[in-house]
Amino acid sequence: MLSIKKPSLTNLIARSSLRLGWCLCLGFLLVKTSAQSPSEFLSVQYPTNHEAVLKFKATKGKPYRIDTSANLSDWSSLSTLVAATTNQYIDTATPYLAARAYRVVELEGTNNITGDQLATAEGDIVFHPINHATFIMGWNGKVIYNDPVGGAARFTGLPRPDIILISHDHSDHFDALTLAAVKGTNTVILAPRIVYNSLSAALKAITTVLTNNSSTNLMGMSIAAIPAYNLTQSYHPKGVGNGYVVTIAGKRIYIAGDTEDISEMRTLADIDVAFVCVNLPFTMSVPKAVSAIRAFRPKVVYPYHYTGTSTTDMTLLKKQIGTDLGIEVRQRAWY
């Protein structure tokens, strides 16, 4: 049921119940902050998995932020995006919540990092997928690039990185020409020894080597190198490549790198957001990924690095992870 009250303000609260297995949409809350072209929620839909599919109208090319609230008083950011002809956002958290309200706010500026947002006591963390294993995180004006490859054009319009994380030396994770093209004046690169040995003198000068189980503190963030390796194949030997756990304002973000469902992954604790690879033969199958994810129970998981794995398999992964452990699975456009 959708109720829209015009002309000025329309209200929406989404209520859900896992126990009863139903979701009821009572309306939208829309805050208009731009005099040029007001945003407007067009519809909300609940597929059989009880996630909310939000559709809204906005000015093409303008940046917008979707906010959410459980009580219409305290609001937090859910995601930012640049408006296209049609705009849609899938809120994968609704199956776990008793109530949810939404609003859309038009943003100012042109150098915004768009993507899903994670609230912290010291500002939101933004996650911006690029391709395959490449993505960006932003927090309080600081920018982290993970495994940037593909040339400078992929990063057009995005801020230069303060930190670059490189997991290992394979070409879909490490490209020295891309590093040289995207680095900023004060960029710091964190990488395993095998990557460092392949760098130019100029790039070595800004690179810190992190071996498995070592860590560093940079710019108010803690970054720990986690083992990443194969158990059944030989593509990624133990001790060569890194995964990473990045801790920002108390939130723990796990980036798996290329790995199978190793014990070091399965025993991780208190992970807020996880990026987990799913492709054969280089990393792990859907059943193994499901088993590992259910073992360490991140609050939110992004399946990534799944070239060669069909979207049907990604849907199966999400279904098999299920909702009983409260793990929110976010499928995003990596390809």
C-alpha positions as CSV (number, residue, x, y, z in Angstrom):
1,M,0.0,0.0,0.0
2,L,1.4,3.4,-1.0
3,S,0.0,6.6,0.2
4,I,1.3,10.0,-1.2
5,K,0.0,13.3,0.2
6,K,0.6,16.4,-1.9
7,P,1.6,19.0,-2.5
8,S,4.5,19.7,-0.1
9,L,5.4,16.7,2.1
10,T,4.8,13.0,1.7
11,N,5.5,10.4,4.4
12,L,6.8,6.9,4.2
13,I,7.5,4.4,6.9
14,A,8.4,0.8,6.0
15,R,7.6,-1.8,8.5
16,S,8.8,-5.4,8.4
17,S,8.5,-8.6,10.4
18,L,10.8,-11.6,9.8
19,R,8.8,-13.7,12.3
20,L,5.5,-13.1,10.4
21,G,7.3,-12.9,7.0
22,W,5.6,-9.8,5.7
23,C,6.4,-6.1,4.9
24,L,4.0,-3.3,4.9
25,C,4.8,0.1,3.2
26,L,2.8,2.9,4.7
27,G,4.2,5.9,2.7
28,F,7.3,8.1,2.0
29,L,9.0,10.9,3.8
30,L,10.4,13.3,1.2
31,V,12.5,16.3,2.1
32,K,12.9,18.8,-0.7
33,T,16.1,20.7,-0.5
34,S,16.5,22.0,-4.0
35,A,14.4,24.8,-5.5
36,Q,15.4,23.8,-9.1
37,S,13.8,20.4,-9.4
38,P,12.3,18.7,-6.3
39,S,12.9,15.0,-5.8
40,E,10.0,12.7,-5.6
41,F,9.6,9.1,-4.5
42,L,7.6,7.2,-7.2
43,S,7.1,3.8,-5.6
44,V,8.4,1.3,-3.2
45,Q,8.2,-2.4,-3.9
46,Y,8.9,-5.4,-1.7
47,P,10.0,-8.6,-3.6
48,T,9.6,-11.9,-1.9
49,N,12.8,-11.5,0.0
50,H,11.3,-8.4,1.8
51,E,13.9,-6.0,0.7
52,A,12.7,-2.5,-0.2
53,V,13.2,-1.3,-3.8
54,L,13.0,2.5,-3.8
55,K,12.3,4.4,-7.0
56,F,12.5,8.1,-7.1
57,K,12.5,11.0,-9.6
58,A,15.4,13.5,-9.6
59,T,17.3,15.8,-11.9
60,K,19.6,13.8,-14.1
61,G,23.3,14.4,-13.4
62,K,22.7,15.9,-9.9
63,P,24.1,14.2,-6.8
64,Y,21.6,12.9,-4.2
65,R,21.7,11.2,-0.8
66,I,19.2,8.8,0.5
67,D,18.7,9.0,4.3
68,T,17.0,6.6,6.6
69,S,15.4,6.7,10.1
70,A,13.7,4.4,12.4
71,N,11.8,7.1,14.3
72,L,11.5,10.2,11.9
73,S,13.8,12.1,14.4
74,D,17.3,10.6,14.1
75,W,18.5,10.3,10.5
76,S,21.6,8.6,9.0
77,S,22.9,8.4,5.5
78,L,22.1,5.2,3.5
79,S,23.6,5.9,0.1
80,T,24.6,8.6,-2.4
81,L,24.3,8.5,-6.1
82,V,24.2,10.7,-9.2
83,A,20.7,10.8,-10.7
84,A,20.1,9.1,-14.0
85,T,17.0,8.9,-16.2
86,T,15.5,6.4,-13.8
87,N,16.7,6.0,-10.2
88,Q,16.4,3.0,-8.0
89,Y,18.0,1.8,-4.8
90,I,17.6,-1.6,-3.1
91,D,17.7,-1.4,0.7
92,T,18.8,-4.9,1.7
93,A,18.6,-4.1,5.4
94,T,14.8,-4.0,5.7
95,P,14.3,-7.7,6.4
96,Y,16.1,-7.2,9.7
97,L,14.3,-4.0,10.9
98,A,11.1,-3.2,12.6
99,A,10.7,0.2,11.0
100,R,12.3,2.2,8.3
101,A,11.7,5.7,6.9
102,Y,13.4,7.4,3.9
103,R,14.1,10.8,2.5
104,V,16.1,12.1,-0.5
105,V,18.3,15.2,-0.2
106,E,20.0,16.9,-3.2
107,L,23.7,17.6,-2.6
108,E,25.9,20.4,-3.6
109,G,29.4,20.0,-5.2
110,T,30.8,17.9,-8.0
111,N,33.5,15.8,-6.4
112,N,31.3,13.6,-4.2
113,I,32.2,10.0,-3.8
114,T,29.0,8.1,-4.4
115,G,28.0,4.8,-2.9
116,D,26.7,3.0,0.2
117,Q,27.4,4.7,3.5
118,L,28.3,3.3,6.9
119,A,27.7,5.6,9.8
120,T,30.3,6.1,12.5
121,A,30.6,8.4,15.5
122,E,33.3,10.3,13.5
123,G,31.6,10.6,10.1
124,D,30.3,8.3,7.4
125,I,32.4,5.8,5.4
126,V,31.4,5.6,1.7
127,F,32.0,2.5,-0.4
128,H,32.2,3.1,-4.2
129,P,32.6,0.0,-6.4
130,I,34.7,0.4,-9.6
131,N,35.2,-3.0,-11.2
132,H,36.1,-6.6,-10.1
133,A,38.4,-6.0,-7.1
134,T,38.8,-2.3,-7.5
135,F,36.8,0.0,-5.2
136,I,37.1,3.3,-3.2
137,M,36.4,4.1,0.4
138,G,36.0,7.7,1.6
139,W,35.9,9.0,5.2
140,N,36.3,12.5,6.6
141,G,38.0,13.8,3.5
142,K,40.4,10.8,3.3
143,V,40.3,8.4,0.3
144,I,41.4,4.8,0.1
145,Y,41.8,3.0,-3.3
146,N,41.7,-0.8,-3.2
147,D,43.6,-2.6,-5.9
148,P,43.4,0.2,-8.6
149,V,43.9,-1.2,-12.1
150,G,42.5,-0.4,-15.5
151,G,44.1,3.0,-16.2
152,A,43.5,6.6,-15.1
153,A,40.2,6.9,-17.0
154,R,38.4,4.6,-14.6
155,F,39.0,7.2,-11.8
156,T,38.0,10.4,-13.7
157,G,36.1,12.8,-11.5
158,L,37.2,11.0,-8.3
159,P,39.5,12.5,-5.7
160,R,43.1,11.3,-5.6
161,P,43.9,8.6,-3.0
162,D,45.5,9.2,0.4
163,I,46.1,5.5,0.8
164,I,46.3,2.7,-1.8
165,L,45.9,-0.9,-0.7
166,I,47.3,-3.6,-3.0
167,S,46.6,-7.2,-2.2
168,H,49.0,-9.1,-4.5
169,D,50.8,-9.0,-7.8
170,H,48.3,-10.4,-10.3
171,S,47.3,-8.0,-13.1
172,D,43.7,-7.7,-12.0
173,H,44.9,-6.3,-8.7
174,F,48.2,-4.6,-9.4
175,D,49.2,-2.3,-12.3
176,A,52.1,0.0,-11.9
177,L,51.0,2.3,-14.7
178,T,47.7,2.9,-13.0
179,L,49.4,3.6,-9.7
180,A,51.6,6.2,-11.2
181,A,48.7,7.8,-13.0
182,V,46.3,8.0,-10.0
183,K,48.5,8.7,-7.0
184,G,48.4,12.0,-5.3
185,T,51.1,14.3,-3.9
186,N,51.0,12.6,-0.5
187,T,49.7,9.1,-1.3
188,V,50.9,6.2,0.7
189,I,50.8,2.7,-0.8
190,L,50.5,-0.4,1.4
191,A,51.5,-3.6,-0.3
192,P,53.0,-7.1,0.2
193,R,56.7,-7.6,-0.5
194,I,56.1,-9.2,-3.9
195,V,54.4,-6.0,-5.2
196,Y,57.1,-3.8,-3.7
197,N,59.8,-5.7,-5.5
198,S,58.1,-4.9,-8.9
199,L,57.8,-1.1,-8.3
200,S,59.8,1.7,-9.8
201,A,62.1,3.6,-7.4
202,A,59.6,6.5,-7.3
203,L,56.7,4.2,-6.3
204,K,58.9,2.3,-3.8
205,A,59.6,5.6,-2.1
206,I,55.9,6.0,-1.1
207,T,55.3,2.3,-0.4
208,T,55.2,0.5,3.0
209,V,55.5,-3.3,3.0
210,L,52.9,-5.1,5.1
211,T,53.5,-8.8,5.6
212,N,50.8,-11.2,6.8
213,N,49.7,-10.4,10.4
214,S,51.5,-7.0,10.4
215,S,49.7,-3.7,10.8
216,T,50.1,0.1,10.7
217,N,48.2,3.2,11.7
218,L,47.7,5.9,9.1
219,M,45.6,9.1,9.1
220,G,43.4,8.0,12.0
221,M,42.9,4.5,10.6
222,S,44.3,1.1,11.6
223,I,45.2,-1.3,8.7
224,A,46.1,-4.9,9.4
225,A,47.3,-7.4,6.7
226,I,45.4,-10.6,6.8
227,P,46.6,-13.8,5.1
228,A,45.0,-14.6,1.7
229,Y,45.8,-17.9,0.0
230,N,44.5,-21.0,-1.7
231,L,43.9,-24.3,0.1
232,T,43.2,-26.5,-3.0
233,Q,44.9,-24.6,-5.8
234,S,48.4,-23.0,-6.3
235,Y,47.4,-19.6,-7.7
236,H,47.9,-17.8,-4.4
237,P,50.6,-19.4,-2.2
238,K,50.4,-18.8,1.6
239,G,52.4,-15.9,2.9
240,V,52.5,-14.0,-0.5
241,G,49.3,-11.9,-0.8
242,N,47.3,-9.9,1.7
243,G,43.8,-9.4,2.7
244,Y,43.2,-6.3,4.9
245,V,41.1,-5.3,7.9
246,V,40.7,-1.6,8.0
247,T,39.4,-0.1,11.2
248,I,37.9,3.4,11.0
249,A,36.2,5.0,13.9
250,G,35.6,1.6,15.5
251,K,34.1,0.1,12.4
252,R,36.0,-3.0,11.0
253,I,36.1,-3.5,7.2
254,Y,37.5,-6.8,5.8
255,I,38.8,-6.9,2.2
256,A,39.5,-10.6,1.4
257,G,41.9,-10.2,-1.5
258,D,42.3,-13.5,-3.4
259,T,41.7,-16.4,-1.1
260,E,39.8,-19.5,-0.3
261,D,37.8,-20.0,2.9
262,I,40.9,-20.1,5.1
263,S,40.8,-20.4,8.9
264,E,42.1,-16.8,9.2
265,M,38.9,-15.6,7.5
266,R,36.5,-17.9,9.3
267,T,37.7,-16.8,12.7
268,L,37.5,-13.0,12.1
269,A,35.4,-11.2,14.7
270,D,33.3,-8.1,14.8
271,I,33.4,-7.3,11.1
272,D,31.0,-4.6,10.1
273,V,31.5,-4.8,6.3
274,A,33.2,-7.5,4.3
275,F,34.3,-7.8,0.6
276,V,34.5,-11.5,-0.2
277,C,35.8,-12.9,-3.5
278,V,33.7,-15.7,-5.2
279,N,35.1,-17.2,-8.4
280,L,36.7,-20.5,-9.5
281,P,39.3,-21.7,-9.9
282,F,41.2,-18.8,-8.5
283,T,39.3,-18.2,-5.2
284,M,36.3,-20.1,-3.9
285,S,33.0,-21.6,-4.9
286,V,29.6,-20.3,-3.8
287,P,29.2,-23.0,-1.2
288,K,32.6,-22.3,0.3
289,A,32.0,-18.6,0.3
290,V,28.6,-19.1,2.0
291,S,30.2,-21.4,4.6
292,A,32.9,-18.9,5.4
293,I,30.6,-15.9,5.5
294,R,28.2,-17.6,7.9
295,A,31.2,-18.6,10.0
296,F,32.6,-15.1,10.6
297,R,29.2,-13.3,10.4
298,P,29.9,-9.8,9.0
299,K,27.0,-7.4,9.4
300,V,27.2,-6.5,5.7
301,V,28.9,-8.5,2.9
302,Y,29.7,-7.4,-0.7
303,P,30.4,-10.4,-3.0
304,Y,33.1,-9.1,-5.4
305,H,35.8,-10.4,-7.7
306,Y,33.4,-12.8,-9.4
307,T,34.5,-12.7,-13.0
308,G,33.3,-16.0,-14.6
309,T,30.7,-16.5,-11.9
310,S,27.2,-15.9,-13.1
311,T,24.7,-13.5,-11.6
312,T,22.5,-16.5,-11.0
313,D,25.3,-17.9,-8.7
314,M,25.4,-14.6,-6.9
315,T,21.7,-14.8,-6.3
316,L,22.2,-18.4,-5.0
317,L,24.9,-17.2,-2.7
318,K,22.6,-14.6,-1.2
319,K,19.8,-17.1,-0.8
320,Q,22.1,-19.7,0.9
321,I,23.5,-17.1,3.3
322,G,19.9,-16.6,4.4
323,T,18.5,-14.1,6.9
324,D,18.7,-16.2,10.1
325,L,22.1,-14.7,11.1
326,G,21.3,-11.1,10.2
327,I,23.9,-10.9,7.5
328,E,23.0,-8.2,4.9
329,V,24.1,-9.2,1.4
330,R,24.6,-6.3,-1.0
331,Q,25.0,-7.1,-4.7
332,R,26.4,-4.2,-6.6
333,A,27.3,-3.4,-10.2
334,W,30.9,-4.6,-10.4
335,Y,30.7,-5.5,-14.1
